């Protein structure tokens, strides 16, 4: 039987603070040497693409999200600056697509949007053939479908789910867009918003993936498409769980997050691309390689779920490792104990990552595969980069937050609906 979100959130309703110790990470932080110019170029592209030139709040949101800088933190040894810029654009397109999917009111609606994203990625009768008007009309079709569902009683109602609306509704319509909502906790989605979300998400994704097709060798791009399919299916499943109020078990959630993190695409394949590497299919299909990437995805999900907890908490999102552990642990397990368990899981994943890294490096040396050796040495650096990005992004911690200084933080975390506060 599906576990109700309400079975956990009442326990969290009295939570006002917790102790955040330094998050474990056994790998050093590196950043791309050209990060300033690369980040600036991707920021400027995002500002143009999101039509934020005339809006200082939107520009601030884009810059402080640090999404444009994330690729420089997670792929610090990229050798091709043009492909590093593409990696930054891809992260923006993916975040927008992810937010649009997660805003869907039904699994079917998410599946329709995901199917369109797959068609865009594959170029099926789309590239150079679909005009903007057709995309806009289809986006409006999504919105009309959602509006009908709401009129029939499928409206998302926080109060009925036992989730108090803890922040006031943002009233400035100029800020209510997909990118802004991805950084807020409670902003309603109108029909106009939903249509714009789908149009922007698919439009930007189409632009980026077209460049991706031109930049990747065919076997690499085929692998990207397989990973994209898995990611989209995981997000569709997540949407269904969230709508049903189902909190998955630990094993279910681990597999779900391995999919929704899209580590294979954003860090593994883009790391390979930006470093000028080509891994043979016999390598990427090997058990050691698959487990190596999966464990890195686990680490990323665990770290993100800790640092995004405030945002998830006020949005009523139950898909977070801390909530999963609270729901399925023994009665009486407290929040701090759940957090300690997450730290232990991070350390365990690091131990296993280091063991696999050593084994893969030894295999690469034995076979003379310099590409695999370079990949094995560089890939886990994305873990330190992810921890740094997750610590400094306004997406998790609020716009204009003086806490965001560019370094990780720890201390007593005071829960606040608008910003992260740590003393």
C-alpha positions as CSV (number, residue, x, y, z in Angstrom):
1,X,0.0,0.0,0.0
2,X,1.3,3.5,-0.9
3,X,2.8,5.3,2.1
4,X,1.1,8.7,2.6
5,X,3.2,11.9,2.6
6,X,1.1,12.9,5.6
7,X,2.6,10.0,7.6
8,X,6.0,11.7,7.6
9,X,5.3,15.4,7.4
10,X,3.5,15.7,10.8
11,X,6.7,14.5,12.4
12,X,8.6,17.2,10.5
13,X,6.0,19.9,11.3
14,X,7.8,20.7,14.6
15,X,11.3,20.7,13.1
16,X,12.8,24.2,13.3
17,X,16.5,23.5,13.2
18,X,19.1,20.8,13.0
19,X,22.9,20.4,13.2
20,X,24.7,20.2,9.9
21,X,28.2,18.8,10.1
22,X,30.6,19.2,7.2
23,X,29.5,16.8,4.5
24,X,31.9,14.0,3.7
25,X,33.8,14.0,0.5
26,X,37.0,12.0,-0.1
27,X,37.9,13.8,-3.3
28,X,39.5,17.2,-3.8
29,X,37.6,20.1,-5.2
30,X,38.9,21.3,-8.6
31,X,37.5,23.9,-10.9
32,X,38.1,24.5,-14.6
33,X,40.9,27.0,-15.1
34,X,38.7,29.0,-17.5
35,X,35.6,28.9,-15.3
36,X,35.1,32.7,-15.2
37,X,34.8,33.2,-19.0
38,X,32.9,29.9,-19.5
39,X,30.4,30.7,-16.8
40,X,29.9,34.2,-18.1
41,X,29.2,32.9,-21.6
42,X,26.6,30.4,-20.4
43,X,25.0,33.0,-18.1
44,X,24.6,35.4,-21.1
45,X,23.1,32.6,-23.2
46,X,20.7,31.7,-20.4
47,X,19.7,35.4,-19.9
48,X,18.9,35.7,-23.6
49,X,17.1,32.3,-23.8
50,X,15.0,33.0,-20.8
51,X,14.2,36.5,-22.0
52,X,15.6,38.1,-18.8
53,X,17.6,40.9,-20.3
54,X,15.2,43.6,-19.0
55,X,14.6,42.1,-15.6
56,X,17.2,42.5,-12.9
57,X,15.5,40.0,-10.6
58,X,15.5,37.3,-13.3
59,X,19.2,38.1,-14.2
60,X,20.1,37.8,-10.5
61,X,18.2,34.5,-10.3
62,X,20.1,33.1,-13.3
63,X,23.5,34.2,-12.1
64,X,23.0,33.2,-8.4
65,X,21.6,29.8,-9.4
66,X,25.2,29.0,-10.4
67,X,23.9,26.5,-12.9
68,X,26.1,28.0,-15.6
69,X,29.1,27.3,-13.3
70,X,28.2,23.8,-12.4
71,X,29.9,22.1,-15.3
72,X,33.2,23.8,-14.5
73,X,32.9,22.4,-11.0
74,X,31.9,18.9,-12.0
75,X,34.1,18.5,-15.1
76,X,37.2,20.5,-14.0
77,X,39.6,18.8,-16.4
78,X,37.6,19.5,-19.6
79,X,40.0,20.3,-22.5
80,X,37.6,21.8,-25.0
81,X,36.1,25.1,-24.0
82,X,33.3,25.0,-26.6
83,X,32.2,21.6,-25.3
84,X,32.4,23.0,-21.7
85,X,30.0,25.7,-22.8
86,X,27.7,23.1,-24.3
87,X,27.8,21.2,-21.0
88,X,26.7,24.3,-19.2
89,X,23.9,24.9,-21.6
90,X,22.8,21.3,-21.3
91,X,22.5,21.6,-17.5
92,X,20.2,24.6,-18.0
93,X,18.1,22.8,-20.5
94,X,17.9,19.8,-18.3
95,X,17.0,21.7,-15.2
96,X,14.1,23.5,-17.1
97,X,12.9,20.2,-18.5
98,X,13.1,18.5,-15.1
99,X,11.1,21.4,-13.5
100,X,8.5,21.3,-16.3
101,X,8.1,17.5,-15.9
102,X,7.8,17.7,-12.1
103,X,5.1,20.3,-12.4
104,X,2.8,17.9,-14.2
105,X,-0.4,17.0,-12.6
106,X,-0.5,13.4,-13.8
107,X,1.8,10.7,-14.9
108,X,0.2,10.7,-18.3
109,X,0.9,14.4,-18.7
110,X,4.5,13.9,-17.7
111,X,4.8,10.9,-20.1
112,X,3.5,13.0,-23.0
113,X,6.1,15.8,-22.3
114,X,8.8,13.2,-21.8
115,X,7.9,11.5,-25.1
116,X,8.2,14.9,-26.8
117,X,11.6,15.4,-25.2
118,X,12.8,12.0,-26.6
119,X,11.5,12.9,-30.1
120,X,13.4,16.2,-29.8
121,X,16.6,14.4,-28.7
122,X,16.3,11.8,-31.5
123,X,15.5,14.5,-34.1
124,X,12.4,12.5,-35.2
125,X,10.7,14.8,-37.8
126,X,11.6,17.8,-35.7
127,X,15.0,19.3,-36.4
128,X,14.5,22.1,-38.8
129,X,10.8,21.2,-39.4
130,X,8.7,22.3,-36.5
131,X,8.1,26.0,-36.3
132,X,7.7,28.0,-33.1
133,X,3.9,28.4,-33.5
134,X,3.4,24.6,-33.5
135,X,5.5,24.2,-30.4
136,X,3.5,27.0,-28.7
137,X,0.2,25.4,-29.6
138,X,1.3,22.0,-28.3
139,X,2.5,23.6,-25.1
140,X,-0.9,25.3,-24.7
141,X,-2.5,21.9,-25.3
142,X,-0.6,20.6,-22.2
143,X,-1.9,23.6,-20.2
144,X,-5.5,23.1,-21.3
145,X,-5.3,19.4,-20.3
146,X,-4.0,20.3,-16.9
147,X,-6.7,23.0,-16.5
148,X,-9.4,20.5,-17.3
149,X,-7.9,18.1,-14.7
150,X,-8.0,20.8,-12.1
151,X,-11.6,21.6,-12.9
152,X,-12.5,18.0,-12.4
153,X,-11.2,18.0,-8.9
154,X,-7.5,17.1,-9.4
155,X,-6.2,20.4,-8.2
156,X,-3.1,20.2,-6.1
157,X,-4.2,21.2,-2.6
158,X,-1.6,21.7,0.0
159,X,-4.1,21.8,2.9
160,X,-5.7,18.5,1.9
161,X,-2.3,16.9,2.0
162,X,-1.6,18.3,5.5
163,X,1.2,20.6,4.2
164,X,0.8,24.1,5.6
165,X,1.4,26.9,3.1
166,X,4.3,28.5,4.9
167,X,5.2,31.4,2.6
168,X,3.0,34.0,0.9
169,X,2.2,33.7,-2.8
170,X,4.5,35.7,-5.1
171,X,2.5,38.3,-6.8
172,X,4.8,39.7,-9.5
173,X,3.7,37.9,-12.7
174,X,7.0,38.9,-14.4
175,X,8.8,36.6,-12.1
176,X,6.4,33.6,-12.3
177,X,8.2,31.6,-14.9
178,X,9.7,28.1,-15.0
179,X,13.2,29.1,-14.0
180,X,12.0,31.2,-11.0
181,X,9.7,28.5,-9.8
182,X,12.5,26.0,-9.8
183,X,14.1,28.1,-7.0
184,X,10.9,28.8,-5.0
185,X,8.9,26.7,-2.6
186,X,5.2,27.6,-3.2
187,X,4.2,29.4,-6.4
188,X,1.0,28.3,-8.2
189,X,1.1,27.3,-11.9
190,X,-1.4,28.9,-14.2
191,X,-2.4,27.7,-17.6
192,X,-0.2,30.4,-19.2
193,X,2.7,29.3,-17.0
194,X,2.4,25.7,-17.9
195,X,2.3,26.5,-21.6
196,X,5.3,28.7,-21.4
197,X,7.1,26.0,-19.3
198,X,6.7,23.3,-21.9
199,X,7.5,25.7,-24.7
200,X,10.7,27.0,-23.1
201,X,11.8,23.6,-21.8
202,X,11.4,21.8,-25.2
203,X,12.7,24.8,-27.1
204,X,15.9,25.1,-25.1
205,X,16.4,21.3,-25.0
206,X,15.9,21.1,-28.8
207,X,18.6,23.8,-29.3
208,X,21.1,22.1,-27.0
209,X,20.5,18.6,-28.1
210,X,20.9,19.6,-31.8
211,X,24.4,20.9,-31.0
212,X,25.0,17.7,-28.9
213,X,24.2,15.5,-31.9
214,X,26.8,17.4,-33.9
215,X,29.4,17.3,-31.2
216,X,29.3,13.6,-30.1
217,X,30.5,10.6,-31.9
218,X,27.5,8.5,-32.9
219,X,28.2,5.6,-30.4
220,X,28.5,8.2,-27.6
221,X,25.3,10.0,-28.6
222,X,23.4,6.6,-28.8
223,X,24.6,6.0,-25.2
224,X,23.4,9.4,-24.2
225,X,19.9,8.6,-25.6
226,X,19.7,5.4,-23.6
227,X,20.6,7.3,-20.4
228,X,18.1,10.0,-21.3
229,X,15.3,7.4,-21.7
230,X,16.2,6.0,-18.2
231,X,16.2,9.5,-16.7
232,X,12.8,10.4,-18.2
233,X,11.2,7.2,-17.0
234,X,12.5,7.8,-13.5
235,X,11.1,11.3,-13.4
236,X,7.7,10.0,-14.7
237,X,7.8,7.5,-11.9
238,X,8.7,10.2,-9.4
239,X,5.8,12.3,-10.6
240,X,3.4,9.4,-10.0
241,X,4.8,8.7,-6.5
242,X,4.5,12.4,-5.6
243,X,0.9,12.7,-6.8
244,X,-0.1,9.5,-5.0
245,X,1.7,10.5,-1.8
246,X,3.9,7.4,-2.0
247,X,7.2,7.5,-0.2
248,X,9.3,4.7,-1.7
249,X,11.3,2.3,0.3
250,X,15.1,2.8,0.6
251,X,15.9,0.3,-2.3
252,X,13.2,1.8,-4.5
253,X,14.4,5.3,-3.8
254,X,18.0,4.5,-4.5
255,X,17.1,3.2,-7.9
256,X,14.8,6.1,-8.5
257,X,17.5,8.7,-7.7
258,X,20.1,6.9,-9.8
259,X,17.7,7.6,-12.7
260,X,16.6,11.1,-11.8
261,X,20.2,12.3,-11.0
262,X,21.1,11.6,-14.7
263,X,24.7,11.3,-13.6
264,X,25.5,9.1,-16.6
265,X,24.6,12.0,-18.9
266,X,25.6,15.1,-17.1
267,X,28.9,13.9,-15.5
268,X,30.0,10.7,-17.2
269,X,29.2,11.3,-20.9
270,X,29.9,15.0,-20.7
271,X,33.1,14.4,-18.8
272,X,34.1,12.0,-21.6
273,X,33.2,14.5,-24.3
274,X,34.8,17.6,-22.7
275,X,38.0,15.7,-21.9
276,X,38.3,14.4,-25.5
277,X,37.9,10.8,-24.5
278,X,36.2,7.9,-26.3
279,X,35.4,4.9,-24.1
280,X,34.8,1.6,-25.9
281,X,31.4,0.0,-25.5
282,X,33.1,-3.1,-23.9
283,X,34.2,-0.7,-21.1
284,X,31.0,1.3,-20.6
285,X,28.9,-2.0,-20.5
286,X,31.2,-3.7,-18.0
287,X,29.9,-4.4,-14.5
288,X,32.7,-2.4,-12.8
289,X,32.0,0.7,-15.0
290,X,28.2,0.6,-14.5
291,X,28.6,0.2,-10.7
292,X,31.3,3.0,-10.6
293,X,28.8,5.4,-12.2
294,X,25.9,4.2,-10.1
295,X,27.8,4.7,-6.9
296,X,28.8,8.2,-7.9
297,X,25.1,8.9,-8.6
298,X,24.3,7.6,-5.1
299,X,26.8,10.1,-3.6
300,X,25.4,13.0,-5.6
301,X,21.8,12.2,-4.6
302,X,22.7,11.9,-0.9
303,X,24.6,15.2,-0.9
304,X,21.9,17.0,-2.9
305,X,19.1,15.7,-0.7
306,X,20.8,17.1,2.4
307,X,21.5,20.5,0.9
308,X,18.2,20.8,-0.8
309,X,16.2,19.7,2.2
310,X,15.0,23.2,3.2
311,X,13.6,23.8,-0.3
312,X,12.0,20.4,-0.4
313,X,10.6,20.8,3.1
314,X,8.7,24.0,2.4
315,X,7.5,22.7,-1.0
316,X,6.0,19.6,0.6
317,X,8.3,17.3,-1.5
318,X,8.7,13.9,0.1
319,X,11.3,12.6,-2.3
320,X,14.3,13.2,-0.2
321,X,16.6,10.7,1.5
322,X,15.9,12.2,4.9
323,X,12.2,11.8,4.5
324,X,12.6,8.2,3.1
325,X,14.7,7.2,6.1
326,X,12.3,8.8,8.6
327,X,9.3,7.0,7.0
328,X,10.8,3.6,6.8
329,X,13.1,3.6,9.9
330,X,12.1,2.2,13.3
331,X,9.5,4.3,15.2
332,X,11.1,7.0,17.3
333,X,14.0,7.7,14.8
334,X,14.6,11.4,14.9
335,X,15.6,13.8,12.2
336,X,19.2,14.1,13.4
337,X,19.5,10.3,13.4
338,X,18.3,10.2,9.8
339,X,20.8,12.8,8.9
340,X,23.6,10.8,10.6
341,X,22.5,7.8,8.5
342,X,22.8,9.8,5.3
343,X,26.4,10.8,6.3
344,X,27.2,7.1,6.9
345,X,25.7,6.2,3.5
346,X,27.9,8.9,1.8
347,X,31.0,7.4,3.5
348,X,30.1,3.9,2.5
349,X,29.6,5.0,-1.2
350,X,33.0,6.7,-1.1
351,X,34.7,3.6,0.2
352,X,33.2,1.6,-2.6
353,X,33.9,4.3,-5.2
354,X,37.6,4.4,-4.2
355,X,37.8,0.6,-4.5
356,X,36.3,0.6,-7.9
357,X,38.4,3.5,-9.1
358,X,41.6,1.6,-8.1
359,X,40.4,-1.5,-9.9
360,X,39.4,0.3,-13.1
361,X,42.7,2.2,-13.1
362,X,44.6,-1.1,-12.8
363,X,42.6,-2.5,-15.7
364,X,43.3,0.5,-17.8
365,X,47.1,0.3,-17.1
366,X,47.1,-3.4,-17.9
367,X,45.3,-2.9,-21.2
368,X,47.1,0.3,-22.1
369,X,43.7,2.2,-22.3
370,X,44.8,5.8,-21.6
371,X,41.2,7.1,-22.2
372,X,39.8,4.9,-19.5
373,X,42.7,5.7,-17.1
374,X,42.0,9.5,-17.6
375,X,38.3,9.0,-17.1
376,X,38.7,6.9,-13.9
377,X,41.0,9.5,-12.4
378,X,38.8,12.5,-13.2
379,X,35.2,11.3,-13.0
380,X,34.9,11.1,-9.2
381,X,36.0,14.8,-9.0
382,X,32.4,15.6,-9.9
383,X,31.5,14.7,-6.3
384,X,33.4,17.6,-4.8
385,X,32.1,19.8,-7.5
386,X,28.5,18.7,-6.8
387,X,29.0,19.4,-3.1
388,X,30.3,22.9,-3.8
389,X,27.6,23.7,-6.3
390,X,24.9,22.4,-3.9
391,X,26.3,24.6,-1.2
392,X,26.3,27.8,-3.2
393,X,23.3,27.7,-5.5
394,X,20.4,30.0,-4.9
395,X,18.2,27.2,-6.3
396,X,18.5,25.6,-2.9
397,X,19.4,28.5,-0.6
398,X,17.5,31.5,-1.8
399,X,18.3,34.6,-3.9
400,X,20.4,37.3,-2.3
401,X,21.5,35.1,0.5
402,X,24.6,36.4,2.2
403,X,25.4,32.9,3.4
404,X,26.4,32.1,-0.2
405,X,30.1,33.0,-0.3
406,X,31.4,30.3,-2.6
407,X,32.4,27.8,0.1
408,X,30.6,25.0,1.9
409,X,29.0,25.8,5.2
410,X,28.1,23.9,8.4
411,X,26.6,24.7,11.8
412,X,23.1,25.0,13.2
413,X,20.6,25.2,10.3
414,X,17.6,27.3,11.1
415,X,14.7,26.4,8.8
416,X,13.2,29.4,7.0
417,X,10.9,29.3,4.0
418,X,12.8,31.9,1.9
419,X,16.5,31.3,2.5
420,X,19.0,29.0,4.2
421,X,20.2,30.3,7.6
422,X,23.2,28.6,9.3
423,X,24.7,29.9,12.5
